[in-house]
Amino acid sequence: MLGKISEEAVKLITGDRHDQHGHFVESFQTIANLWSSYLGVVIRPNQVALMMALLKIARSRANPSKRDNFVDMVGYVELGSALASMVFPPKSPEEPVSGEPDPAVMAAMAGNDRPPQ
């Protein structure tokens, strides 16, 4: 039983959700831009993924047995991890991830360069 939700989440991320919402980098950057503008603070794409996972955690309090919440949580965590590694790449395998975003990645995410398809 372990791992089934992870497998399902990855299939959704790379299949149905990708087809419905487009490339996750563009999608999460758009959400980050909108939230940043609305809130008046900088929100990064990886933070969007974490907040969406928190939304699913909150929803699971009302309906703790709804499997879809867990699948979506895992999916958001997967995407958040991928986005964080793009925004905050480690300089070497031994060095922890820095707190400053990579300027080239941030420029690409802002639309100055298209993400890979």
C-alpha positions in Angstrom: 0.0 0.0 0.0 2.9 2.4 0.7 4.0 4.3 -2.4 0.7 4.0 -4.2 -0.3 7.6 -3.5 3.1 8.8 -4.6 2.8 6.9 -7.9 -0.7 8.3 -8.5 0.4 11.9 -7.7 3.3 11.7 -10.2 1.0 10.3 -12.9 -1.3 13.2 -12.3 1.4 15.8 -12.3 2.9 14.5 -15.6 -0.4 13.6 -17.2 -3.8 15.0 -16.5 -2.8 18.0 -14.5 -0.1 19.0 -17.0 -2.6 18.7 -19.8 -5.2 20.8 -17.9 -2.9 23.5 -16.4 0.2 23.5 -18.6 3.8 23.4 -17.5 4.0 23.6 -13.7 6.8 26.2 -13.7 4.8 28.6 -15.7 1.6 27.8 -13.7 3.2 28.3 -10.3 5.0 31.4 -11.4 1.7 32.9 -12.6 0.1 32.1 -9.2 3.1 33.5 -7.3 2.9 36.7 -9.3 -0.8 37.1 -8.6 -0.5 36.3 -4.9 2.5 38.6 -4.6 0.6 41.5 -6.2 -2.5 40.9 -4.1 -0.7 40.5 -0.8 2.1 43.0 -1.4 4.8 40.6 -0.5 7.1 38.4 -2.7 5.8 34.9 -3.0 8.0 32.4 -4.9 6.7 29.5 -6.9 8.0 26.9 -4.4 6.1 28.7 -1.7 2.9 28.4 -3.8 3.3 24.6 -3.8 3.8 24.6 0.0 0.7 26.7 0.6 -1.4 24.5 -1.7 -0.2 21.5 0.3 -1.4 23.3 3.4 -4.7 23.9 1.8 -5.1 20.2 1.3 -4.1 19.5 4.9 -6.8 22.0 6.0 -9.3 20.3 3.8 -8.4 16.9 5.2 -9.3 18.0 8.7 -13.0 18.3 7.5 -12.8 15.0 5.5 -9.9 12.9 6.9 -10.6 9.9 4.7 -10.8 11.6 1.3 -7.9 10.0 -0.6 -7.8 12.8 -3.2 -6.5 15.3 -0.5 -3.5 13.0 0.2 -2.8 12.5 -3.5 -2.9 16.2 -4.1 -0.7 16.9 -1.0 2.0 14.6 -2.3 1.8 16.2 -5.8 2.2 19.7 -4.4 5.2 18.5 -2.3 6.8 16.9 -5.4 6.3 20.1 -7.4 7.5 22.3 -4.5 10.7 20.2 -4.2 11.3 20.5 -8.0 10.7 24.3 -7.9 12.9 24.8 -4.8 15.8 23.0 -6.4 15.4 25.2 -9.5 15.1 28.5 -7.5 17.7 27.6 -4.8 20.2 25.2 -6.5 23.0 23.9 -4.2 26.4 25.0 -5.3 27.9 21.5 -4.7 26.4 18.2 -3.6 27.8 18.7 -0.1 26.6 22.3 0.3 23.2 23.0 1.7 20.7 24.9 -0.4 21.2 28.6 -0.1 18.6 31.1 0.9 19.1 33.3 -2.2 17.4 32.4 -5.5 19.4 31.9 -8.6 18.9 35.1 -10.7 18.9 33.2 -14.0 16.1 30.9 -12.9 14.1 33.7 -11.4 14.4 35.6 -14.8 13.3 32.5 -16.6 10.3 32.1 -14.3 9.4 35.7 -14.7 8.8 35.2 -18.4 12.1 36.5 -19.7 13.0 33.1 -20.9 10.6 30.1 -21.5 10.9 27.1 -19.3 11.7 23.7 -20.9 8.7 21.9 -22.2 
